[in-house]
Amino acid sequence: MRRLGLDKRAGRNRTSLELLRDAQKAFGGGPSSVLIPLRESILKTLAALLARRPTQEPADKAAKQIESVGMQCGREGLPVAHFPDLGTSGKRILDALSGAKQADLPAEKVSALFYEGVTFLNTLLESLDEAKLKPHV
């Protein structure tokens, strides 16, 4: 997140990294205290990356947003299906995190969802070339 400038604040809004840390610190609490900040971190990350694409284009759903960012700012040498597959995974994870906020989940399920979300974020961010992103404003 630091490599891509996602640790920098825009006004008073919390950064993606701060939200992710909140989710990590909340472990042991209820599902909402862990999974909502994780979902917000993912959404804030996507919003920041979308704004920094070289070319703005319509992308209304999470899967299309991930694909758009990846196609414009992805590292060289990744398979053609990398970002479409990542978009599908991202949508599924966001849907699971959204549904989990109302559910009474066991700690193991909360941990598994947290791990999935963090793994998704890591995969997305590691797949991007920071030199292709517009500068952080």
QUIVEN-V590493 format. One line per field, one symbol per residue. ss: DSSP state (H for helix, E for strand, C for the rest). phi: phi as a letter, one per 20 degrees, with the letter a starting at -180 (. if undefined). Layout:
ss: ???
phi: ???
This chain:
ss: CCCCCCCCCCCCCCCHHHHHHHHHHCCCCCHHHHHHHHHHHHHHHHHHHHHCCCCCCCCCCHHHHHHHHHHHHECCCCCCCHHHHHHHHHHHHHHHHHHHCCCCCCHHHHHHHHHHHHHHHHHHHHCECHHHCCCCC
phi: .fgemedefdmeffegfffffgfffegoefgffeeffffffffffffffffdffcebfbedgfffffffffecfffnfggegfgfffffffffffffffffeeeefgffffffffgfffggffgffeddgfeefgfe
